[in-house]
Amino acid sequence: MHRVEVLLAGLGGQGVQLAGDVLARACTLAGKQVSLLPSYGAEARGTLIRTEVVISDEEIIYPGVLEPEIFVAFCQQAYDRFLATVSSRAVVLYDPAAVTPTTTDSSGARQYAIPAMEAATTVGNAKAANMVMLGALAASSELISMETLKEVLSEGAKKRAETSIKALKRGFALASQQLDS
Protein backbone atom coordinates (compact mmCIF):
# COMPACT_ATOMS: atom_id res chain seq x y z
CA MET A 1 0.00 0.00 0.00
CA HIS A 2 1.24 3.41 -0.87
CA ARG A 3 0.70 6.40 1.39
CA VAL A 4 -3.01 7.30 1.56
CA GLU A 5 -4.10 10.68 2.86
CA VAL A 6 -7.58 11.08 4.35
CA LEU A 7 -9.18 14.39 5.32
CA LEU A 8 -12.36 14.52 7.38
CA ALA A 9 -13.77 17.99 7.94
CA GLY A 10 -16.89 19.52 9.42
CA LEU A 11 -18.14 21.48 12.38
CA GLY A 12 -17.24 20.79 15.97
CA GLY A 13 -19.85 18.49 17.46
CA GLN A 14 -20.40 16.45 14.27
CA GLY A 15 -18.10 13.63 15.37
CA VAL A 16 -15.31 14.41 12.91
CA GLN A 17 -12.60 13.78 15.50
CA LEU A 18 -14.20 10.51 16.64
CA ALA A 19 -14.49 9.24 13.06
CA GLY A 20 -10.81 10.00 12.47
CA ASP A 21 -9.84 8.33 15.73
CA VAL A 22 -11.82 5.17 14.94
CA LEU A 23 -10.30 5.03 11.44
CA ALA A 24 -6.78 5.47 12.81
CA ARG A 25 -7.28 2.84 15.54
CA ALA A 26 -8.70 0.35 13.04
CA CYS A 27 -5.80 0.86 10.63
CA THR A 28 -3.32 0.43 13.48
CA LEU A 29 -5.11 -2.76 14.54
CA ALA A 30 -4.77 -3.98 10.93
CA GLY A 31 -0.99 -3.52 11.17
CA LYS A 32 -0.67 -0.31 9.18
CA GLN A 33 1.40 2.76 10.01
CA VAL A 34 -0.86 5.67 10.94
CA SER A 35 -0.55 9.36 11.65
CA LEU A 36 -3.53 11.22 13.14
CA LEU A 37 -3.60 15.01 13.30
CA PRO A 38 -6.76 16.56 14.74
CA SER A 39 -7.18 20.31 14.25
CA TYR A 40 -9.81 22.49 15.84
CA GLY A 41 -10.23 25.92 17.33
CA ALA A 42 -10.50 26.87 20.99
CA GLU A 43 -14.28 26.89 20.84
CA ALA A 44 -14.57 23.51 19.05
CA ARG A 45 -18.35 23.04 19.02
CA GLY A 46 -19.79 24.74 15.94
CA THR A 47 -16.50 25.87 14.39
CA LEU A 48 -14.69 24.38 11.40
CA ILE A 49 -12.51 21.43 12.39
CA ARG A 50 -10.62 18.72 10.55
CA THR A 51 -8.85 15.47 11.18
CA GLU A 52 -5.99 14.37 8.98
CA VAL A 53 -5.22 10.65 8.81
CA VAL A 54 -2.21 9.32 6.91
CA ILE A 55 -2.07 5.55 6.39
CA SER A 56 0.81 3.53 4.96
CA ASP A 57 2.52 0.15 5.09
CA GLU A 58 5.84 1.97 5.42
CA GLU A 59 7.17 4.47 7.92
CA ILE A 60 5.42 7.83 7.69
CA ILE A 61 7.96 10.61 7.37
CA TYR A 62 5.60 13.58 7.15
CA PRO A 63 2.46 13.15 9.29
CA GLY A 64 0.22 15.74 7.61
CA VAL A 65 -2.18 15.59 4.70
CA LEU A 66 -1.02 17.56 1.66
CA GLU A 67 -3.31 16.25 -1.10
CA PRO A 68 -6.15 14.08 0.22
CA GLU A 69 -7.13 10.99 -1.74
CA ILE A 70 -10.24 10.67 0.40
CA PHE A 71 -12.15 13.72 1.58
CA VAL A 72 -15.23 13.50 3.79
CA ALA A 73 -17.13 16.79 4.05
CA PHE A 74 -19.64 16.97 6.90
CA CYS A 75 -20.75 20.55 6.11
CA GLN A 76 -20.74 23.15 3.33
CA GLN A 77 -18.04 25.26 4.97
CA ALA A 78 -15.67 22.26 5.06
CA TYR A 79 -16.50 21.29 1.48
CA ASP A 80 -15.89 24.81 0.20
CA ARG A 81 -12.68 25.23 2.20
CA PHE A 82 -10.95 21.93 1.36
CA LEU A 83 -12.24 20.72 -2.03
CA ALA A 84 -9.47 22.58 -3.84
CA THR A 85 -6.86 20.53 -1.94
CA VAL A 86 -7.96 17.07 -3.12
CA SER A 87 -6.00 15.04 -5.63
CA SER A 88 -7.33 14.31 -9.12
CA ARG A 89 -7.86 10.67 -8.13
CA ALA A 90 -9.69 11.57 -4.91
CA VAL A 91 -12.98 10.27 -3.62
CA VAL A 92 -15.16 12.96 -2.05
CA LEU A 93 -17.99 11.93 0.26
CA TYR A 94 -20.57 14.50 1.36
CA ASP A 95 -24.04 14.59 2.88
CA PRO A 96 -26.51 16.18 0.43
CA ALA A 97 -28.54 17.50 3.38
CA ALA A 98 -25.57 19.63 4.44
CA VAL A 99 -23.55 20.16 1.25
CA THR A 100 -24.43 21.44 -2.20
CA PRO A 101 -21.61 20.27 -4.44
CA THR A 102 -19.97 22.71 -6.78
CA THR A 103 -20.50 22.32 -10.48
CA THR A 104 -17.17 23.99 -11.20
CA ASP A 105 -14.99 21.33 -9.58
CA SER A 106 -11.98 21.02 -11.85
CA SER A 107 -10.12 18.54 -9.64
CA GLY A 108 -11.51 15.47 -11.42
CA ALA A 109 -12.39 13.92 -8.07
CA ARG A 110 -15.22 11.40 -7.91
CA GLN A 111 -17.96 12.78 -5.65
CA TYR A 112 -20.60 10.72 -3.89
CA ALA A 113 -23.65 11.96 -2.00
CA ILE A 114 -24.13 9.91 1.17
CA PRO A 115 -27.30 10.86 3.10
CA ALA A 116 -25.55 10.33 6.43
CA MET A 117 -27.84 12.34 8.71
CA GLU A 118 -30.94 10.66 7.30
CA ALA A 119 -29.36 7.21 7.57
CA ALA A 120 -28.21 7.86 11.13
CA THR A 121 -31.72 8.84 12.12
CA THR A 122 -33.10 5.61 10.66
CA VAL A 123 -30.67 3.51 12.73
CA GLY A 124 -31.74 5.27 15.91
CA ASN A 125 -29.21 8.02 16.58
CA ALA A 126 -28.99 11.21 14.52
CA LYS A 127 -25.50 11.78 15.97
CA ALA A 128 -24.19 8.62 14.27
CA ALA A 129 -23.82 10.37 10.89
CA ASN A 130 -20.05 10.22 11.41
CA MET A 131 -20.20 6.42 11.57
CA VAL A 132 -22.35 6.34 8.42
CA MET A 133 -19.64 8.34 6.65
CA LEU A 134 -16.95 6.04 8.05
CA GLY A 135 -18.81 3.05 6.60
CA ALA A 136 -19.05 4.86 3.26
CA LEU A 137 -15.32 5.55 3.42
CA ALA A 138 -14.64 1.83 3.97
CA ALA A 139 -16.82 0.90 0.99
CA SER A 140 -15.22 3.44 -1.33
CA SER A 141 -11.64 2.47 -0.56
CA GLU A 142 -9.56 -0.54 0.31
CA LEU A 143 -8.12 1.08 3.42
CA ILE A 144 -9.82 -0.96 6.08
CA SER A 145 -12.25 -3.82 6.45
CA MET A 146 -15.66 -3.50 8.04
CA GLU A 147 -14.71 -6.26 10.48
CA THR A 148 -11.76 -4.27 11.83
CA LEU A 149 -13.90 -1.13 12.17
CA LYS A 150 -16.56 -3.16 14.02
CA GLU A 151 -13.88 -4.55 16.32
CA VAL A 152 -12.75 -1.04 17.29
CA LEU A 153 -16.34 0.14 17.81
CA SER A 154 -17.14 -2.92 19.95
CA GLU A 155 -14.61 -1.72 22.53
CA GLY A 156 -17.07 0.99 23.66
CA ALA A 157 -20.31 0.89 25.63
CA LYS A 158 -22.56 -1.89 24.31
CA LYS A 159 -25.60 0.22 23.33
CA ARG A 160 -23.47 2.88 21.65
CA ALA A 161 -21.43 0.20 19.88
CA GLU A 162 -24.55 -1.49 18.50
CA THR A 163 -25.91 1.78 17.08
CA SER A 164 -22.50 2.78 15.70
CA ILE A 165 -22.10 -0.58 13.96
CA LYS A 166 -25.60 -0.30 12.46
CA ALA A 167 -24.69 3.18 11.18
CA LEU A 168 -21.38 1.88 9.83
CA LYS A 169 -23.15 -0.90 7.92
CA ARG A 170 -25.74 1.53 6.56
CA GLY A 171 -23.01 3.85 5.27
CA PHE A 172 -21.19 0.92 3.68
CA ALA A 173 -24.40 -0.14 1.90
CA LEU A 174 -25.18 3.40 0.71
CA ALA A 175 -21.72 3.88 -0.77
CA SER A 176 -21.70 0.40 -2.32
CA GLN A 177 -24.96 1.18 -4.13
CA GLN A 178 -23.47 4.37 -5.60
CA LEU A 179 -20.21 2.72 -6.58
CA ASP A 180 -22.08 -0.07 -8.39
CA SER A 181 -24.18 2.33 -10.45
PAZAPA-4460 file (N, C-alpha, C; in steps of 0.05 Angstrom, whole numbers, plus 32768, in hexadecimal, padded with zeros to 4 digits):
% residues 181
    n_x    n_y    n_z   ca_x   ca_y   ca_z    c_x    c_y    c_z   seq   type   mol
   8011   7FE8   8000   8000   8000   8000   8012   8019   8000     1      M     A
   800B   802B   7FEF   8019   8044   7FEF   800D   8056   8005     2      H     A
   8018   806D   8008   800E   8080   801C   7FF2   808A   8013     3      R     A
   7FDF   8088   8025   7FC4   8092   801F   7FBE   80A8   8033     4      V     A
   7FB5   80BF   8029   7FAE   80D6   8039   7F90   80D9   803A     5      E     A
   7F85   80DB   8053   7F68   80DE   8057   7F63   80F8   8066     6      V     A
   7F50   8107   805D   7F48   8120   806A   7F2B   811E   8071     7      L     A
   7F24   8121   808B   7F09   8122   8094   7F05   813E   809F     8      L     A
   7EF0   814C   8096   7EED   8168   809F   7ECF   816E   80A2     9      A     A
   7ECA   817E   80B6   7EAE   8186   80BC   7EAE   819B   80D3    10      G     A
   7E98   819B   80E1   7E95   81AE   80F8   7E99   819E   8112    11      L     A
   7EA4   81AC   8125   7EA7   81A0   813F   7E8C   8196   8149    12      G     A
   7E8C   817E   8154   7E73   8172   815D   7E67   815E   814A    13      G     A
   7E72   815C   8131   7E68   8149   811D   7E76   812E   811F    14      Q     A
   7E88   812A   8131   7E96   8111   8133   7EAD   810C   8120    15      G     A
   7EB7   8122   8115   7ECE   8120   8102   7EE6   8114   8110    16      V     A
   7EED   811E   8128   7F04   8114   8136   7F01   80F6   813D    17      Q     A
   7EE9   80EE   8146   7EE4   80D2   814D   7EE7   80C0   8134    18      L     A
   7EDC   80C9   811E   7EDE   80B9   8105   7EFB   80B5   80FE    19      A     A
   7F0B   80CA   80FF   7F28   80C8   80F9   7F36   80B6   810D    20      G     A
   7F2F   80B8   8126   7F3B   80A7   813B   7F35   8089   8136    21      D     A
   7F1C   8083   8130   7F14   8067   812B   7F22   805D   8112    22      V     A
   7F24   806D   80FD   7F32   8065   80E5   7F4F   805F   80EB    23      L     A
   7F5C   8071   80F9   7F78   806D   8100   7F7D   8054   8112    24      A     A
   7F6C   8050   8125   7F6E   8039   8137   7F6A   801F   8127    25      R     A
   7F57   801F   8115   7F52   8007   8105   7F6A   8001   80F2    26      A     A
   7F75   8015   80E6   7F8C   8011   80D5   7FA4   8007   80E4    27      C     A
   7FA8   8012   80FC   7FBE   8009   810E   7FB9   7FEB   8115    28      T     A
   7FA1   7FE4   811C   7F9A   7FC9   8123   7F9F   7FB6   810B    29      L     A
   7F9C   7FC0   80F3   7FA1   7FB0   80DB   7FBE   7FAF   80D3    30      A     A
   7FCF   7FBB   80E4   7FEC   7FBA   80DF   7FF8   7FCF   80CE    31      G     A
   7FE9   7FE4   80C9   7FF3   7FFA   80B8   7FFF   8010   80C8    32      K     A
   8011   801F   80BC   801C   8037   80C8   8007   804D   80C5    33      Q     A
   8004   805D   80DB   7FEF   8071   80DB   7FF9   808B   80E8    34      V     A
   7FF1   80A1   80DD   7FF5   80BB   80E9   7FD9   80C8   80EB    35      S     A
   7FD3   80D3   8102   7FB9   80E0   8107   7FBF   80FC   8111    36      L     A
   7FB4   8110   8102   7FB8   812C   810A   7F9D   813A   810C    37      L     A
   7F92   813C   8124   7F79   814B   8127   7F7F   8169   8127    38      P     A
   7F6D   8179   811D   7F70   8196   811D   7F56   81A4   8122    39      S     A
   7F54   81B4   8137   7F3C   81C2   813D   7F42   81DB   814D    40      Y     A
   7F30   81ED   814C   7F33   8206   815B   7F2E   8204   8178    41      G     A
   7F32   821A   8187   7F2E   8219   81A4   7F11   8214   81AB    42      A     A
   7EFF   821F   819C   7EE2   821A   81A1   7ED9   8205   818C    43      E     A
   7EE0   81EB   8191   7EDD   81D6   817D   7EC0   81D2   8174    44      A     A
   7EAC   81D2   8185   7E91   81CD   817C   7E87   81E3   816A    45      R     A
   7E80   81DC   8152   7E74   81EF   813F   7E88   81FD   812D    46      G     A
   7EA2   81F9   8131   7EB6   8205   8120   7EC2   81F1   810D    47      T     A
   7ECE   81FA   80F8   7EDA   81E8   80E4   7EF1   81D8   80F0    48      L     A
   7EF0   81BE   80EE   7F06   81AD   80F8   7F0D   8198   80E2    49      I     A
   7F24   818C   80E6   7F2C   8176   80D3   7F3D   8162   80E2    50      R     A
   7F3D   814B   80D6   7F4F   8135   80E0   7F5E   812B   80C7    51      T     A
   7F78   812A   80C9   7F88   811F   80B4   7F92   8104   80BC    52      E     A
   7F8E   80F0   80AB   7F98   80D5   80B0   7FA9   80CC   8099    53      V     A
   7FC1   80C5   809E   7FD4   80BA   808A   7FD8   809D   8091    54      V     A
   7FD5   808C   807C   7FD7   806F   8080   7FEB   8064   806B    55      I     A
   7FFC   8052   8075   8010   8047   8063   801A   802C   806E    56      S     A
   8025   801C   805D   8032   8003   8066   804F   8009   806E    57      D     A
   8059   8020   8066   8075   8027   806C   8075   803E   8081    58      E     A
   808C   8044   808B   808F   8059   809E   8085   8074   8092    59      E     A
   8077   8083   80A3   806C   809D   809A   8080   80B2   80A2    60      I     A
   808B   80BF   808E   809F   80D4   8093   8092   80EF   809A    61      I     A
   807F   80F7   808A   8070   8110   808F   8054   8108   8097    62      Y     A
   804B   8111   80AF   8031   8107   80BA   8018   8116   80B0    63      P     A
   801C   812B   80A1   8004   813B   8098   7FFA   8133   807D    64      G     A
   7FE1   813C   8078   7FD4   8138   805E   7FDA   8150   804C    65      V     A
   7FE5   814A   8035   7FEC   815F   8021   7FD7   815F   800A    66      L     A
   7FD0   8148   8001   7FBE   8145   7FEA   7FAC   812C   7FEF    67      E     A
   7F96   8131   7FFC   7F85   811A   8004   7F7B   8109   7FED    68      P     A
   7F7D   80EE   7FF1   7F71   80DC   7FDD   7F55   80D5   7FE5    69      E     A
   7F4E   80D9   7FFE   7F33   80D5   8008   7F2C   80EE   8019    70      I     A
   7F16   80FB   8011   7F0D   8112   8020   7EF0   810E   8028    71      F     A
   7EEB   8110   8042   7ECF   810E   804C   7EC7   8129   8056    72      V     A
   7EB3   8135   8049   7EA9   8150   8051   7E8F   814D   8060    73      A     A
   7E8F   8155   8079   7E77   8153   808A   7E66   816D   8088    74      F     A
   7E70   8182   807C   7E61   819B   807A   7E6B   81AB   8062    75      C     A
   7E5B   81BF   805A   7E61   81CF   8043   7E7B   81DE   8046    76      Q     A
   7E7F   81EA   805E   7E97   81F9   8063   7EB0   81E8   805F    77      Q     A
   7EB0   81CF   8069   7EC7   81BD   8065   7ECB   81B6   8048    78      A     A
   7EB5   81B0   803A   7EB6   81AA   801E   7EC3   81C1   800E    79      Y     A
   7EB8   81D9   8012   7EC2   81F0   8004   7EE0   81F6   800A    80      D     A
   7EE7   81F2   8023   7F02   81F9   802C   7F17   81E5   8022    81      R     A
   7F11   81CB   8021   7F25   81B7   801B   7F23   81A9   8000    82      F     A
   7F0E   81AC   7FF1   7F0B   819E   7FD7   7F23   81A4   7FC5    83      L     A
   7F2C   81BC   7FC5   7F43   81C4   7FB3   7F5C   81B5   7FBA    84      A     A
   7F5E   81A8   7FD1   7F77   819B   7FD9   7F78   817D   7FD1    85      T     A
   7F61   8172   7FC7   7F61   8155   7FC2   7F70   814F   7FA8    86      V     A
   7F7A   8136   7FA7   7F88   812D   7F8F   7F74   8127   7F79    87      S     A
   7F7E   8124   7F61   7F6D   811E   7F4A   7F61   8102   7F4B    88      S     A
   7F6D   80F1   7F5B   7F63   80D5   7F5D   7F53   80D2   7F77    89      R     A
   7F4C   80E8   7F84   7F3E   80E7   7F9E   7F21   80DE   7F9C    90      A     A
   7F18   80D4   7FB3   7EFC   80CD   7FB8   7EF3   80E2   7FCC    91      V     A
   7EDD   80EF   7FC5   7ED1   8103   7FD7   7EB6   80F9   7FE0    92      V     A
   7EB2   80F7   7FFA   7E98   80EF   8005   7E8C   8107   8013    93      L     A
   7E72   810B   800E   7E65   8122   801B   7E48   811B   8020    94      Y     A
   7E3B   8128   8034   7E1F   8124   803A   7E0F   8139   802A    95      D     A
   7DFD   8130   8018   7DEE   8144   8009   7DDB   8155   8019    96      P     A
   7DD6   814D   8032   7DC5   815E   8044   7DD5   8176   804E    97      A     A
   7DF0   8174   804E   7E01   8189   8059   7E13   8196   8044    98      A     A
   7E16   8189   802D   7E29   8193   8019   7E1C   8194   7FFD    99      V     A
   7E1F   81AA   7FF0   7E17   81AD   7FD4   7E31   81AD   7FC4   100      T     A
   7E36   8197   7FB5   7E50   8195   7FA7   7E53   81AB   7F91   101      P     A
   7E6B   81B2   7F8D   7E71   81C6   7F78   7E70   81BA   7F5D   102      T     A
   7E66   81C8   7F4A   7E66   81BE   7F2E   7E7F   81C7   7F1F   103      T     A
   7E90   81D6   7F2D   7EA9   81E0   7F20   7EC1   81D1   7F2B   104      T     A
   7EBE   81BA   7F36   7ED4   81AB   7F40   7EE6   81A1   7F29   105      D     A
   7EFE   81AC   7F28   7F10   81A4   7F13   7F25   8190   7F1C   106      S     A
   7F22   8185   7F34   7F36   8173   7F3F   7F34   8157   7F32   107      S     A
   7F1D   8150   7F27   7F1A   8135   7F1C   7F13   8121   7F30   108      G     A
   7F0F   8129   7F49   7F08   8116   7F5F   7EED   810A   7F5A   109      A     A
   7EEA   80F1   7F63   7ED0   80E4   7F62   7EC0   80EB   7F7B   110      R     A
   7EA8   80F6   7F78   7E99   8100   7F8F   7E80   80EF   7F93   111      Q     A
   7E7B   80E7   7FAC   7E64   80D6   7FB2   7E54   80E3   7FC9   112      Y     A
   7E3A   80E5   7FC4   7E27   80EF   7FD8   7E1F   80D8   7FEA   113      A     A
   7E25   80DB   8004   7E1D   80C6   8017   7E0B   80D4   802B   114      I     A
   7DF1   80CD   802B   7DDE   80D9   803E   7DE3   80D0   805B   115      P     A
   7DF8   80D9   8067   7E01   80CF   8081   7DEE   80D6   8097   116      A     A
   7DE5   80EF   8098   7DD3   80F7   80AE   7DB9   80E8   80AD   117      M     A
   7DAE   80E4   8095   7D95   80D5   8092   7D99   80B8   809A   118      E     A
   7DAF   80AC   8091   7DB5   8090   8097   7DB9   808C   80B5   119      A     A
   7DC7   809F   80C2   7DCC   809D   80DF   7DB2   809E   80EE   120      A     A
   7DA0   80AF   80E5   7D86   80B1   80F2   7D77   8096   80F0   121      T     A
   7D78   8089   80D9   7D6A   8070   80D5   7D75   8059   80E6   122      T     A
   7D8F   805B   80EE   7D9B   8046   80FF   7D97   804D   811C   123      V     A
   7D8C   8064   8122   7D85   8069   813E   7D95   807F   814C   124      G     A
   7DA8   808C   813F   7DB8   80A0   814C   7DC2   80B4   8137   125      N     A
   7DB5   80CC   8136   7DBC   80E0   8122   7DDA   80E8   8125   126      A     A
   7DE6   80E4   813C   7E02   80EC   813F   7E15   80D7   8134   127      K     A
   7E0B   80C1   8129   7E1C   80AC   811D   7E23   80B1   8100   128      A     A
   7E1D   80C9   80F6   7E24   80CF   80DA   7E41   80CB   80D4   129      A     A
   7E52   80D1   80E8   7E6F   80CC   80E4   7E76   80AF   80DF   130      N     A
   7E67   809D   80EC   7E6C   8080   80E7   7E61   8078   80CC   131      M     A
   7E4B   8084   80C3   7E41   807F   80A8   7E56   8086   8094   132      V     A
   7E62   809E   8097   7E77   80A7   8085   7E90   8095   8087   133      M     A
   7E96   808B   809E   7EAD   8079   80A1   7EA8   805F   8092   134      L     A
   7E8F   8055   8093   7E88   803D   8084   7E8A   8042   8066   135      G     A
   7E81   805A   805E   7E83   8061   8041   7EA0   8063   8039   136      A     A
   7EB1   806D   804A   7ECE   806F   8044   7ED9   8053   8041   137      L     A
   7ED1   8040   8052   7EDB   8025   804F   7ED3   8018   8035   138      A     A
   7EBA   801D   802D   7EB0   8012   8014   7EBD   801E   7FFB   139      A     A
   7EC5   8037   7FFD   7ED0   8045   7FE5   7EEE   8043   7FE3   140      S     A
   7EFA   8034   7FF5   7F17   8031   7FF5   7F1E   8015   7FFE   141      S     A
   7F37   800F   7FFC   7F41   7FF5   8006   7F52   7FF9   801F   142      E     A
   7F4D   800F   802D   7F5E   8016   8044   7F5A   8003   805C   143      L     A
   7F41   7FFC   8061   7F3C   7FED   807A   7F23   7FDC   8076   144      I     A
   7F22   7FC5   8083   7F0B   7FB4   8081   7EF5   7FBC   8095   145      S     A
   7EDD   7FB5   808E   7EC7   7FBA   80A1   7ECB   7FAB   80BB   146      M     A
   7ED6   7F93   80B9   7EDA   7F83   80D2   7EED   7F91   80E5   147      E     A
   7F02   7F9D   80DB   7F15   7FAB   80ED   7F08   7FC3   80F9   148      T     A
   7EF8   7FD2   80E9   7EEA   7FE9   80F3   7ED6   7FE1   8109   149      L     A
   7EC8   7FCB   8104   7EB5   7FC1   8118   7EC3   7FB9   8132   150      K     A
   7EDB   7FAD   812F   7EEA   7FA5   8146   7EF2   7FBD   8158   151      E     A
   7EFA   7FD3   814B   7F01   7FEB   815A   7EE8   7FF7   8167   152      V     A
   7ED2   7FF8   8159   7EB9   8003   8164   7EAE   7FF2   817B   153      L     A
   7EB3   7FD8   817A   7EA9   7FC6   818F   7EB7   7FCA   81AA   154      S     A
   7ECD   7FD8   81AA   7EDC   7FDE   81C3   7ECD   7FF1   81D5   155      E     A
   7EB9   8000   81CA   7EAB   8014   81D9   7E93   8008   81E8   156      G     A
   7E82   801A   81F3   7E6A   8012   8201   7E58   8002   81ED   157      A     A
   7E4B   7FED   81F7   7E3D   7FDA   81E6   7E27   7FE8   81D5   158      K     A
   7E16   7FF8   81E1   7E00   8004   81D3   7E0B   8017   81BD   159      K     A
   7E1E   8027   81C5   7E2B   803A   81B1   7E38   802A   819B   160      R     A
   7E46   8014   81A2   7E53   8004   818E   7E40   7FF8   817A   161      A     A
   7E29   7FEE   8184   7E15   7FE2   8172   7E0B   7FF7   815E   162      E     A
   7E04   800F   8167   7DFA   8024   8156   7E0F   802C   8142   163      T     A
   7E28   802F   814C   7E3E   8038   813A   7E43   8023   8124   164      S     A
   7E42   800A   812B   7E46   7FF4   8117   7E2F   7FF4   8103   165      I     A
   7E17   7FF8   810C   7E00   7FFA   80F9   7E04   8011   80E6   166      K     A
   7E0D   8028   80F0   7E12   8040   80E0   7E29   803A   80CC   167      A     A
   7E3E   802D   80D5   7E54   8026   80C5   7E4B   8014   80AD   168      L     A
   7E3B   8000   80B3   7E31   7FEE   809E   7E1F   7FFD   808B   169      K     A
   7E0F   800F   8095   7DFD   801F   8083   7E0E   8030   8070   170      R     A
   7E22   803D   807A   7E34   804D   8069   7E42   803C   8054   171      G     A
   7E4B   8025   805C   7E58   8012   804A   7E45   800B   8033   172      F     A
   7E2C   8005   803A   7E18   7FFD   8026   7E11   8015   8013   173      A     A
   7E0F   802C   801F   7E08   8044   800E   7E1E   804A   7FFA   174      L     A
   7E37   8048   8003   7E4E   804E   7FF1   7E50   8037   7FDC   175      A     A
   7E4C   801F   7FE4   7E4E   8008   7FD2   7E3A   800B   7FBB   176      S     A
   7E22   8014   7FC2   7E0D   8018   7FAD   7E16   802C   7F99   177      Q     A
   7E22   8042   7FA2   7E2B   8057   7F90   7E42   804E   7F7F   178      Q     A
   7E54   803F   7F8B   7E6C   8036   7F7C   7E64   8022   7F67   179      L     A
   7E4F   8013   7F6B   7E46   7FFF   7F58   7E37   800B   7F41   180      D     A
   7E2C   8023   7F45   7E1C   802F   7F2F   7E2C   8040   7F1C   181      S     A
***
